[in-house]
Amino acid sequence: MADWTIDDAERLYRVKRWGGGYFEIGDNGNLHITPVPGNPQVRIDFKSVIEEMKQEGIQFPVVVRFHDILRSQVAELNQTFRNQIEEAEYQGKYMGVYPVKVNQMREVVEEIVDAGAPFDYGLEAGSKAELLTVLAFNTNESALTILNGYKDEEFMRLALLGRKLGRKIIVVVEKYSELLSLVRISKELEIDPIIGLRSKMTVKGRGKWESSGGDRAKFGLTIAEIINAARYLEQQGLAHTLKLLHFHIGSQLVDIRSVKDAVAEGGRIYAELRKMGVDLEFVDVGGGLGIDYDGTQSTSDSSRNYSMQEYVADVVYGMKEVCDLEGVPHPNLVSESGRAITAHHSCVVAQIVGEIKNSTVQFDTSEEEDEHVFVRNMRGLVSSLEEDGDNLQEIFNDASQWKEQAIDAFKLRVISLSELAKIETFYWQLMTYLHRKIKEVEFVPEELQELQYDLSSQYLCNFSVFQSAADTWAIDQVLPVVPLIRMNEKPTVNCSLVDITCDSDGKIDQFVGENGVADVLPIHPLKPGEDYFIGLFLTGAYQDVMGDMHNLFGRLNEVHIFSDDDDPEDFYIEEVVTGSSVSNVLSIMQYNPSAMAQDVKRIIDKHVAAGSIKPREGVKWTDFYEDCLHGYTYLKTSK
């Protein structure tokens, strides 16, 4: 279309700004993926991925994982630290860990461990189940395993098992009483632990997780407790086991100044402990490396005002400056950057299956004898648009008042249901007219500005917000949402997205917009007989694992994509992981699907015996019920 270009689409959807170099809009209007930064010739057309999934009979919605992106992020973080350490002539090493809580999926953890092997990149666990996972997967004896969270005796014994197996497992003490238990158990087993202490920082981050720092922080020891812990270990003959200082001021840090302040404070604590004779080797700066979800490069809750390179430089140079001033050795640096590693690699692909739009309501508004004055007034207002159509505020005021009065009159049995339907039809005709006219005027009254949202469509999307985009509902996290095709066409429909759950909260109405966050998403009109798909991006961190089963919608089918420069489409589907069946989710909720099928069969058999259902029909209904039990929990759309 002559009045719409790919540059226009980019300004609207900001793909390059949130895409991290992995996503962009192709000349054909489809979303393209360049998963290998060092090889821009590898370019995957998302439409080709969708078509192959259709051919393979994979049902939507689908989680699509680009494993090359995951590997690239692991390499980028580690290489950035190495480069900054070399440039700064920093004397310590970087020994990062991936916090498995961010995405515990086996395929993700395996890929990160494999990609991180050349860098001795380790894992972090915050629960007993995560520790059991880490013990099995983090077999690199040169890599660290960091254990955070509150711990019981069994947790500590598992950690010491790891020490017995030659692993560099560091137990981070979150509460002083944990230290007493750890010392007792380690002496009982005659296994020296490696101990870290988490400091309760005075610095607080900015954003949704700023409560991770400050005096009311959930985790960490006060300065007095840290000193007492060091002295207690010395008294117990275990001073040599205290090797790490840990601090964390929040996830998704939006302001780089918080990072600078935290490193300055943490660096001073480390330096003073070293001068007290504590032989610390590591400083763990925690997580917090943010993602620019909305592409604004700002301090909004869904953005960050810095790059990965700037973050790493501030950690390295900030720690070096403190240590050099205090005359203490440079510690090895540890970070727990899970969001930055995983967010980009995963997205949710869902199909739009319908449109809900109030302004398209149609009803016969033919004039009748003795119709109520409210109907005549609304008809007159519509008829007067040619003469008085410029009085936008007056038209809005009159139409809104008469509609409200008509609703009250209907409740009092003054007007009929048909008359109310006519008034409703006239009202939406008037609002549509006003919405069109306000685009032509310089000043738009405040009430009329809301018409864009009121008249926007709701696109019905075959997925569950609660399962696949939990943070958009729970904490108003903005996730990039874009059409995967037709971006070379001008989007003419403003919409929000509603899911197929029966909950009114099952919607997305905050989007990456041209001028920041918008409450509607410009998108394309649906074409009869043509599938239309949208993608929810940056879902690889937390969204993959935090979803619930509201309405018993289970986990999505997964498709794992690897790039292949020799393939005509530059990719291949390496694995398909089947999502939850109805039977799966019912079993989790303590139902017995087999017994349910038998119960329904008995009921059908009774109807067959009574003659209300024919035998052949009964068999078909029984099979149908059992097929549904074994089927996908989402709507069946594309074949």
C-alpha positions as CSV (number, residue, x, y, z in Angstrom):
1,M,0.0,0.0,0.0
2,A,1.4,3.3,-1.1
3,D,0.5,5.1,2.2
4,W,2.1,2.5,4.4
5,T,5.7,1.3,4.6
6,I,7.8,-1.1,6.6
7,D,9.3,1.9,8.4
8,D,5.8,3.0,9.4
9,A,5.2,-0.5,10.9
10,E,8.5,-0.3,12.7
11,R,7.6,3.1,14.3
12,L,4.3,1.6,15.4
13,Y,5.4,-1.8,16.8
14,R,9.0,-0.9,17.8
15,V,10.2,-4.4,17.0
16,K,13.9,-3.4,16.7
17,R,13.8,-1.5,20.0
18,W,12.5,-4.4,22.1
19,G,13.8,-7.2,19.8
20,G,17.4,-7.3,21.1
21,G,18.7,-7.6,17.5
22,Y,16.8,-10.9,17.1
23,F,13.5,-9.7,15.5
24,E,12.6,-7.3,12.7
25,I,9.9,-6.7,10.2
26,G,10.8,-8.2,6.8
27,D,10.1,-6.5,3.4
28,N,7.3,-8.9,2.9
29,G,5.5,-7.7,6.0
30,N,6.1,-10.8,8.0
31,L,8.1,-10.9,11.2
32,H,11.6,-12.2,10.7
33,I,14.0,-13.8,13.2
34,T,17.8,-13.5,13.0
35,P,18.7,-15.9,15.8
36,V,22.5,-15.9,15.3
37,P,24.1,-12.4,15.7
38,G,27.3,-13.5,14.0
39,N,25.5,-14.8,10.9
40,P,22.9,-12.3,9.6
41,Q,22.4,-14.5,6.5
42,V,20.4,-16.9,8.7
43,R,17.0,-15.3,8.6
44,I,13.8,-17.1,9.5
45,D,10.4,-16.0,8.2
46,F,7.8,-16.5,11.0
47,K,5.1,-17.3,8.4
48,S,7.2,-20.3,7.3
49,V,7.4,-21.5,10.9
50,I,3.6,-21.2,11.1
51,E,3.0,-23.0,7.8
52,E,5.3,-25.9,8.9
53,M,3.5,-26.2,12.2
54,K,0.2,-26.5,10.3
55,Q,1.6,-29.1,8.0
56,E,2.8,-31.1,11.0
57,G,-0.7,-30.9,12.5
58,I,0.4,-29.0,15.6
59,Q,-2.5,-27.3,17.3
60,F,-2.4,-23.6,18.3
61,P,-1.7,-21.8,20.6
62,V,2.0,-22.8,20.7
63,V,5.1,-21.8,22.6
64,V,7.9,-21.3,20.1
65,R,11.4,-21.5,21.5
66,F,14.4,-20.3,19.4
67,H,17.2,-22.2,21.0
68,D,19.9,-20.2,19.1
69,I,18.7,-17.0,20.8
70,L,19.0,-18.7,24.2
71,R,22.6,-19.7,23.4
72,S,23.4,-16.3,22.0
73,Q,22.3,-14.5,25.2
74,V,24.4,-16.8,27.4
75,A,27.4,-16.1,25.2
76,E,26.8,-12.4,25.0
77,L,26.5,-11.9,28.8
78,N,29.7,-13.9,29.5
79,Q,31.7,-12.4,26.7
80,T,30.6,-8.9,27.7
81,F,31.9,-9.5,31.3
82,R,35.2,-11.0,29.9
83,N,35.7,-8.0,27.6
84,Q,35.0,-5.4,30.4
85,I,37.3,-7.3,32.8
86,E,40.1,-7.3,30.3
87,E,39.6,-3.6,29.4
88,A,39.5,-2.6,33.0
89,E,42.5,-4.7,34.0
90,Y,40.3,-6.2,36.6
91,Q,42.1,-9.0,38.6
92,G,39.1,-11.2,39.3
93,K,37.1,-13.5,37.0
94,Y,33.4,-13.5,36.1
95,M,31.7,-16.7,37.2
96,G,28.0,-16.2,36.5
97,V,25.1,-18.4,37.3
98,Y,21.6,-18.9,35.8
99,P,18.8,-18.8,38.4
100,V,16.6,-21.7,37.3
101,K,13.5,-20.1,38.9
102,V,13.3,-17.8,35.9
103,N,12.5,-20.8,33.7
104,Q,12.9,-24.3,35.0
105,M,11.9,-26.1,31.8
106,R,14.4,-29.0,31.3
107,E,15.1,-28.0,27.6
108,V,15.9,-24.5,28.7
109,V,18.2,-25.5,31.6
110,E,20.0,-28.1,29.4
111,E,20.6,-25.5,26.6
112,I,22.0,-22.9,29.1
113,V,24.3,-25.4,30.7
114,D,25.6,-26.5,27.3
115,A,26.0,-23.0,25.9
116,G,27.7,-21.9,29.2
117,A,30.2,-24.7,29.4
118,P,33.0,-22.8,27.7
119,F,32.5,-20.0,30.2
120,D,32.1,-22.2,33.3
121,Y,28.7,-20.7,33.6
122,G,26.8,-22.2,36.6
123,L,23.3,-22.5,38.1
124,E,21.4,-21.0,41.0
125,A,18.7,-22.8,43.0
126,G,16.3,-21.4,45.5
127,S,14.4,-24.5,46.6
128,K,14.9,-28.2,47.4
129,A,13.4,-29.2,44.0
130,E,15.6,-26.8,42.1
131,L,18.7,-28.0,44.0
132,L,17.9,-31.7,43.1
133,T,17.7,-30.5,39.5
134,V,20.9,-28.6,39.7
135,L,22.8,-31.5,41.2
136,A,21.9,-33.6,38.2
137,F,22.5,-31.0,35.5
138,N,25.4,-28.7,36.7
139,T,28.2,-31.3,36.4
140,N,30.9,-28.8,35.5
141,E,33.2,-28.9,38.6
142,S,34.7,-25.5,37.6
143,A,31.3,-23.8,37.6
144,L,29.5,-22.4,40.7
145,T,26.3,-23.5,42.1
146,I,24.7,-20.8,44.3
147,L,21.9,-21.8,46.8
148,N,19.6,-19.0,47.8
149,G,16.3,-19.0,49.7
150,Y,15.4,-20.4,53.1
151,K,16.7,-23.8,53.8
152,D,15.9,-26.8,56.1
153,E,18.3,-29.5,57.2
154,E,17.5,-31.7,54.2
155,F,18.3,-28.8,51.9
156,M,21.7,-28.4,53.6
157,R,22.5,-32.1,53.5
158,L,21.8,-32.1,49.7
159,A,24.2,-29.1,49.4
160,L,26.9,-31.0,51.3
161,L,26.3,-34.0,49.0
162,G,27.2,-31.7,46.2
163,R,30.4,-30.8,48.0
164,K,31.2,-34.5,48.5
165,L,30.8,-34.9,44.7
166,G,33.4,-32.2,44.1
167,R,31.0,-29.4,43.1
168,K,31.6,-25.7,44.0
169,I,28.3,-25.4,45.8
170,I,27.9,-22.2,47.8
171,V,25.2,-22.1,50.5
172,V,24.1,-18.5,50.9
173,V,22.9,-17.8,54.4
174,E,19.7,-15.7,54.3
175,K,18.9,-15.9,58.0
176,Y,21.3,-16.2,60.9
177,S,19.8,-19.4,62.3
178,E,20.6,-21.1,59.0
179,L,24.3,-20.7,59.7
180,L,24.0,-22.5,63.1
181,S,22.3,-25.5,61.4
182,L,24.8,-25.6,58.5
183,V,27.8,-25.6,60.9
184,R,26.2,-28.4,63.0
185,I,25.4,-30.6,60.0
186,S,28.7,-30.0,58.2
187,K,30.6,-31.1,61.4
188,E,28.3,-34.1,61.7
189,L,29.0,-35.2,58.1
190,E,32.6,-34.0,58.3
191,I,32.2,-32.1,55.1
192,D,33.4,-28.5,54.8
193,P,30.8,-26.2,53.2
194,I,31.4,-23.2,51.1
195,I,29.4,-20.4,52.7
196,G,28.1,-17.1,51.4
197,L,26.4,-14.3,53.4
198,R,23.6,-12.2,51.9
199,S,23.6,-8.6,53.0
200,K,20.4,-6.7,53.6
201,M,21.2,-3.6,51.5
202,T,20.1,0.0,52.3
203,V,20.1,0.7,48.6
204,K,16.7,0.1,47.0
205,G,16.1,-0.6,43.3
206,R,13.4,1.1,41.3
207,G,10.5,-0.7,39.7
208,K,8.0,-3.4,40.7
209,W,10.6,-5.3,42.9
210,E,12.1,-2.4,44.8
211,S,11.1,-4.0,48.1
212,S,13.9,-6.5,47.6
213,G,16.2,-3.9,49.3
214,G,15.9,-1.7,52.4
215,D,15.3,-2.5,56.0
216,R,12.0,-4.3,55.3
217,A,13.6,-6.7,52.7
218,K,12.6,-10.3,53.1
219,F,16.0,-11.8,52.8
220,G,19.5,-11.0,54.1
221,L,21.6,-10.3,57.2
222,T,22.1,-6.9,58.8
223,I,25.7,-5.6,59.0
224,A,25.8,-6.6,62.7
225,E,24.7,-10.2,61.8
226,I,27.3,-10.4,59.0
227,I,30.1,-9.5,61.4
228,N,28.8,-11.9,64.1
229,A,28.5,-14.7,61.4
230,A,32.2,-14.2,60.5
231,R,33.2,-14.3,64.1
232,Y,31.1,-17.4,64.8
233,L,32.7,-19.3,61.9
234,E,36.1,-18.3,63.2
235,Q,35.2,-19.6,66.7
236,Q,34.0,-22.9,65.1
237,G,37.3,-23.3,63.1
238,L,35.4,-22.7,59.8
239,A,36.6,-19.2,58.9
240,H,38.1,-20.7,55.8
241,T,34.7,-21.7,54.5
242,L,33.3,-18.1,54.2
243,K,33.9,-17.2,50.6
244,L,31.1,-15.1,49.2
245,L,29.2,-11.9,49.8
246,H,25.8,-11.7,48.1
247,F,23.4,-8.8,47.6
248,H,20.3,-8.3,45.5
249,I,18.2,-5.2,45.2
250,G,15.4,-6.4,42.9
251,S,14.4,-8.0,39.6
252,Q,14.1,-5.9,36.4
253,L,16.1,-2.9,37.6
254,V,15.0,0.0,35.5
255,D,17.5,2.7,36.5
256,I,21.3,2.2,36.2
257,R,21.9,4.5,39.1
258,S,20.5,1.8,41.4
259,V,23.1,-0.6,40.1
260,K,25.9,1.9,40.6
261,D,24.7,2.6,44.2
262,A,24.4,-1.1,45.0
263,V,27.9,-2.0,43.7
264,A,29.3,0.9,45.7
265,E,27.7,-0.2,49.0
266,G,28.3,-3.9,48.4
267,G,31.9,-3.2,47.5
268,R,32.5,-1.3,50.7
269,I,31.1,-4.2,52.8
270,Y,33.3,-6.6,50.9
271,A,36.4,-4.4,51.4
272,E,35.8,-3.9,55.2
273,L,35.3,-7.7,55.7
274,R,38.6,-8.4,53.8
275,K,40.4,-5.9,56.1
276,M,38.9,-7.7,59.1
277,G,40.6,-10.8,57.9
278,V,37.7,-12.6,56.2
279,D,39.1,-14.3,53.1
280,L,36.2,-13.7,50.7
281,E,36.8,-14.7,47.1
282,F,33.4,-13.9,45.4
283,V,31.0,-11.0,45.3
284,D,27.6,-11.9,44.0
285,V,25.7,-8.8,42.7
286,G,22.5,-10.8,42.3
287,G,20.0,-10.5,39.5
288,G,18.2,-7.4,38.2
289,L,19.7,-7.0,34.7
290,G,16.5,-5.7,33.0
291,I,14.8,-6.1,29.7
292,D,13.4,-3.3,27.6
293,Y,9.9,-4.7,27.2
294,D,8.3,-1.6,25.8
295,G,11.2,-0.2,23.7
296,T,11.2,3.2,25.4
297,Q,14.7,2.9,27.0
298,S,13.4,4.7,30.0
299,T,12.8,4.1,33.7
300,S,9.2,2.9,33.2
301,D,8.5,-0.4,35.0
302,S,8.6,-2.3,31.6
303,S,11.9,-0.8,30.4
304,R,15.4,0.0,31.4
305,N,17.6,3.1,30.8
306,Y,20.8,1.2,30.1
307,S,22.3,-1.6,27.9
308,M,23.8,-4.9,28.9
309,Q,27.3,-3.5,28.1
310,E,26.7,-0.4,30.4
311,Y,25.4,-2.7,33.2
312,V,28.4,-4.9,33.1
313,A,30.8,-2.0,32.9
314,D,29.3,-0.4,36.0
315,V,29.6,-3.6,37.9
316,V,33.3,-4.2,36.9
317,Y,34.6,-0.7,37.1
318,G,32.5,0.1,40.2
319,M,33.9,-2.9,42.1
320,K,37.4,-2.1,40.9
321,E,37.3,1.5,42.1
322,V,36.2,0.5,45.6
323,C,38.7,-2.2,45.9
324,D,41.6,-0.1,44.7
325,L,40.7,2.7,47.1
326,E,40.5,0.3,50.0
327,G,43.6,-1.6,49.0
328,V,42.0,-5.1,48.9
329,P,42.1,-7.8,46.2
330,H,39.5,-7.7,43.4
331,P,36.9,-10.4,44.0
332,N,35.6,-12.8,41.4
333,L,32.3,-11.5,40.2
334,V,29.0,-13.4,40.1
335,S,25.7,-12.3,38.7
336,E,22.3,-14.1,38.6
337,S,20.9,-12.6,35.4
338,G,18.0,-14.9,34.4
339,R,15.6,-12.6,32.8
340,A,18.2,-11.2,30.4
341,I,19.2,-14.8,29.4
342,T,15.8,-16.3,28.7
343,A,13.2,-13.5,27.9
344,H,13.9,-13.2,24.2
345,H,14.1,-16.9,23.2
346,S,10.4,-17.8,23.7
347,C,7.2,-16.4,22.4
348,V,3.5,-17.5,22.3
349,V,1.8,-17.8,18.9
350,A,-2.0,-17.6,19.1
351,Q,-4.7,-17.3,16.5
352,I,-7.4,-14.7,16.4
353,V,-10.7,-16.5,16.2
354,G,-13.2,-13.7,16.2
355,E,-14.0,-10.0,16.8
356,I,-16.3,-8.4,19.4
357,K,-17.3,-4.9,18.5
358,N,-20.2,-2.9,20.0
359,S,-20.4,-0.3,17.2
360,T,-21.3,-2.9,14.6
361,V,-24.5,-3.7,16.3
362,Q,-27.4,-3.6,13.7
363,F,-31.1,-3.5,14.4
364,D,-34.1,-2.4,12.4
365,T,-34.6,1.3,13.3
366,S,-37.6,1.9,11.1
367,E,-40.0,4.5,12.5
368,E,-43.1,3.3,14.1
369,E,-46.3,4.9,15.4
370,D,-46.4,5.9,19.1
371,E,-42.7,5.2,19.6
372,H,-41.2,6.7,22.7
373,V,-39.8,10.2,22.8
374,F,-36.3,8.8,23.6
375,V,-36.3,6.9,20.3
376,R,-37.5,9.9,18.4
377,N,-34.8,12.1,20.0
378,M,-32.0,9.7,19.0
379,R,-33.4,9.4,15.5
380,G,-33.5,13.1,15.2
381,L,-30.0,13.4,16.4
382,V,-28.7,11.0,13.7
383,S,-30.8,12.8,11.1
384,S,-29.3,16.2,12.1
385,L,-25.7,15.2,11.6
386,E,-25.5,16.7,8.1
387,E,-26.6,20.1,9.4
388,D,-25.2,20.2,12.9
389,G,-22.5,17.6,12.7
390,D,-19.7,19.9,13.8
391,N,-21.1,20.3,17.4
392,L,-19.2,17.3,18.6
393,Q,-19.5,17.9,22.3
394,E,-23.2,18.7,22.1
395,I,-23.9,15.5,20.1
396,F,-22.0,13.4,22.6
397,N,-23.7,15.0,25.6
398,D,-27.2,14.5,24.2
399,A,-26.6,11.0,23.0
400,S,-25.1,9.9,26.3
401,Q,-27.8,11.4,28.4
402,W,-30.7,9.9,26.3
403,K,-29.1,6.5,26.4
404,E,-28.7,6.6,30.2
405,Q,-32.3,7.8,30.5
406,A,-33.5,5.0,28.2
407,I,-31.8,2.3,30.3
408,D,-33.5,3.7,33.4
409,A,-36.8,3.8,31.5
410,F,-36.5,0.2,30.4
411,K,-35.9,-0.9,34.0
412,L,-39.1,0.9,35.0
413,R,-41.0,-0.8,32.2
414,V,-41.6,2.5,30.4
415,I,-39.9,1.5,27.1
416,S,-39.8,-2.0,25.4
417,L,-36.8,-4.1,24.7
418,S,-37.1,-3.3,20.9
419,E,-37.1,0.4,21.6
420,L,-34.0,0.0,23.8
421,A,-32.4,-1.9,20.9
422,K,-33.1,1.0,18.5
423,I,-31.7,3.5,20.9
424,E,-28.6,1.4,21.4
425,T,-28.1,1.2,17.6
426,F,-28.5,4.9,17.1
427,Y,-26.1,5.6,20.0
428,W,-23.3,3.5,18.4
429,Q,-23.9,5.1,15.0
430,L,-23.4,8.5,16.6
431,M,-20.3,7.5,18.5
432,T,-18.8,6.1,15.3
433,Y,-19.5,9.4,13.6
434,L,-17.9,11.3,16.4
435,H,-14.8,9.0,16.4
436,R,-14.4,9.7,12.7
437,K,-14.8,13.5,13.1
438,I,-12.4,14.0,16.0
439,K,-9.5,12.9,13.8
440,E,-10.1,16.1,11.7
441,V,-10.1,18.7,14.5
442,E,-7.2,20.2,16.5
443,F,-8.7,20.1,20.0
444,V,-10.6,17.1,21.3
445,P,-12.5,17.4,24.6
446,E,-11.4,14.9,27.3
447,E,-14.6,12.8,27.2
448,L,-14.3,12.4,23.4
449,Q,-10.7,11.3,23.7
450,E,-12.0,8.1,25.3
451,L,-13.9,7.1,22.2
452,Q,-10.9,5.5,20.6
453,Y,-10.9,2.9,23.4
454,D,-14.7,2.6,23.7
455,L,-15.0,2.0,20.0
456,S,-12.1,-0.3,19.6
457,S,-12.6,-3.9,18.7
458,Q,-11.9,-6.9,21.0
459,Y,-10.1,-9.6,19.1
460,L,-10.9,-13.0,20.6
461,C,-7.6,-14.9,20.9
462,N,-7.3,-18.6,21.3
463,F,-5.2,-18.7,24.5
464,S,-5.4,-18.0,28.2
465,V,-3.8,-14.9,29.7
466,F,-3.6,-16.7,33.1
467,Q,-1.6,-19.6,31.6
468,S,0.7,-17.8,29.0
469,A,1.0,-14.2,30.1
470,A,0.4,-14.2,33.8
471,D,2.3,-11.0,34.5
472,T,0.1,-8.9,32.2
473,W,-2.8,-9.8,34.5
474,A,-1.0,-9.9,37.9
475,I,1.4,-6.9,37.8
476,D,0.5,-5.0,34.6
477,Q,3.7,-6.1,32.8
478,V,3.8,-4.9,29.3
479,L,4.7,-7.6,26.8
480,P,5.3,-6.8,23.1
481,V,2.4,-8.1,21.0
482,V,2.6,-7.9,17.2
483,P,0.9,-9.5,14.2
484,L,3.2,-12.0,12.6
485,I,2.0,-11.3,9.0
486,R,0.7,-8.4,6.9
487,M,2.8,-5.7,8.5
488,N,3.3,-4.2,5.0
489,E,-0.4,-3.3,5.2
490,K,-1.7,-0.4,7.1
491,P,-3.5,-1.6,10.3
492,T,-6.9,-0.1,10.4
493,V,-8.5,-1.7,13.4
494,N,-7.7,-0.6,17.0
495,C,-8.2,-3.5,19.4
496,S,-7.5,-5.1,22.7
497,L,-7.1,-8.8,23.1
498,V,-9.4,-11.0,25.0
499,D,-8.8,-14.7,25.8
500,I,-11.1,-17.7,25.7
501,T,-11.4,-18.0,29.5
502,C,-14.7,-17.1,31.2
503,D,-13.0,-14.4,33.3
504,S,-13.4,-10.7,32.5
505,D,-9.8,-10.2,33.6
506,G,-8.7,-12.5,30.7
507,K,-7.6,-9.7,28.5
508,I,-4.6,-7.6,27.4
509,D,-5.1,-3.9,27.0
510,Q,-1.6,-2.5,27.5
511,F,0.6,-2.6,24.5
512,V,3.9,-1.2,23.1
513,G,2.8,1.9,21.3
514,E,4.3,4.5,19.0
515,N,4.5,7.0,21.8
516,G,4.9,4.7,24.8
517,V,2.4,2.3,26.3
518,A,-1.0,2.4,24.6
519,D,-4.4,0.9,25.6
520,V,-5.2,-0.4,22.1
521,L,-3.2,-2.3,19.5
522,P,-3.5,-1.2,15.8
523,I,-4.0,-4.4,13.9
524,H,-5.4,-5.6,10.6
525,P,-9.0,-6.5,9.8
526,L,-9.7,-10.2,9.7
527,K,-10.3,-11.7,6.2
528,P,-12.9,-14.5,5.8
529,G,-11.2,-17.8,5.3
530,E,-7.7,-16.6,6.2
531,D,-5.9,-17.4,9.4
532,Y,-4.5,-14.5,11.4
533,F,-1.8,-15.0,14.0
534,I,-0.3,-12.7,16.6
535,G,2.8,-13.2,18.8
536,L,3.4,-12.4,22.4
537,F,7.1,-11.9,22.8
538,L,9.7,-11.8,25.6
539,T,7.8,-14.6,27.4
540,G,10.8,-16.8,28.1
541,A,11.3,-15.3,31.6
542,Y,8.8,-16.4,34.2
543,Q,5.8,-16.5,31.9
544,D,6.7,-20.0,30.7
545,V,6.5,-21.4,34.2
546,M,4.2,-19.2,36.3
547,G,0.9,-19.8,34.5
548,D,-2.1,-21.3,36.3
549,M,-4.9,-23.6,35.0
550,H,-7.8,-21.1,35.2
551,N,-10.8,-22.8,33.4
552,L,-8.5,-25.9,33.2
553,F,-6.6,-24.5,30.2
554,G,-3.3,-26.3,30.5
555,R,0.3,-25.9,29.2
556,L,0.7,-25.1,25.6
557,N,2.2,-27.2,22.9
558,E,5.9,-26.3,22.4
559,V,7.9,-26.1,19.2
560,H,11.7,-26.0,19.4
561,I,13.4,-24.2,16.5
562,F,17.0,-24.4,15.5
563,S,18.6,-22.4,12.7
564,D,20.2,-24.2,9.8
565,D,21.9,-22.2,7.1
566,D,21.7,-25.2,4.7
567,D,18.0,-25.5,5.0
568,P,15.9,-23.5,2.3
569,E,13.9,-21.9,5.2
570,D,17.0,-21.5,7.4
571,F,15.4,-23.5,10.2
572,Y,14.1,-26.9,11.3
573,I,11.8,-28.0,14.0
574,E,14.0,-30.0,16.4
575,E,11.3,-31.1,18.8
576,V,7.6,-30.8,19.5
577,V,6.6,-31.1,23.2
578,T,2.9,-31.9,23.5
579,G,1.0,-29.6,25.8
580,S,-1.6,-30.6,28.4
581,S,-4.5,-32.8,27.5
582,V,-7.9,-32.4,29.2
583,S,-7.1,-35.7,31.0
584,N,-3.8,-34.3,32.3
585,V,-5.3,-31.2,33.9
586,L,-8.2,-33.2,35.3
587,S,-5.8,-35.6,37.0
588,I,-3.9,-32.7,38.5
589,M,-7.2,-31.5,40.0
590,Q,-7.7,-35.0,41.5
591,Y,-10.3,-36.3,39.1
592,N,-10.1,-39.7,37.6
593,P,-10.6,-39.4,33.8
594,S,-10.9,-43.2,33.3
595,A,-13.6,-43.5,35.9
596,M,-15.3,-40.4,34.4
597,A,-15.3,-42.1,30.9
598,Q,-16.8,-45.2,32.4
599,D,-19.5,-43.3,34.2
600,V,-20.5,-41.4,31.0
601,K,-20.5,-44.7,29.1
602,R,-22.9,-46.3,31.7
603,I,-25.2,-43.3,31.4
604,I,-25.2,-43.5,27.5
605,D,-25.8,-47.3,27.8
606,K,-28.9,-46.7,29.9
607,H,-30.3,-44.3,27.2
608,V,-29.5,-46.9,24.6
609,A,-31.3,-49.6,26.6
610,A,-34.3,-47.2,27.0
611,G,-34.4,-46.6,23.3
612,S,-33.7,-42.8,23.4
613,I,-30.3,-43.2,21.8
614,K,-29.6,-45.7,19.0
615,P,-26.8,-48.2,19.6
616,R,-24.6,-46.9,16.8
617,E,-25.1,-43.4,17.9
618,G,-24.3,-44.4,21.5
619,V,-20.9,-45.8,20.4
620,K,-20.1,-42.6,18.6
621,W,-21.0,-40.4,21.6
622,T,-18.9,-42.6,23.9
623,D,-15.9,-42.3,21.5
624,F,-16.4,-38.6,21.2
625,Y,-16.3,-38.1,25.0
626,E,-13.2,-40.1,25.3
627,D,-11.5,-38.3,22.4
628,C,-12.3,-35.0,24.1
629,L,-10.6,-36.3,27.3
630,H,-7.5,-37.0,25.4
631,G,-7.6,-33.8,23.4
632,Y,-5.9,-30.3,23.7
633,T,-7.5,-28.0,26.2
634,Y,-7.7,-25.1,23.8
635,L,-10.0,-24.4,20.8
636,K,-9.5,-26.4,17.7
637,T,-9.1,-23.9,14.8
638,S,-6.6,-24.4,12.0
639,K,-6.3,-27.9,10.6
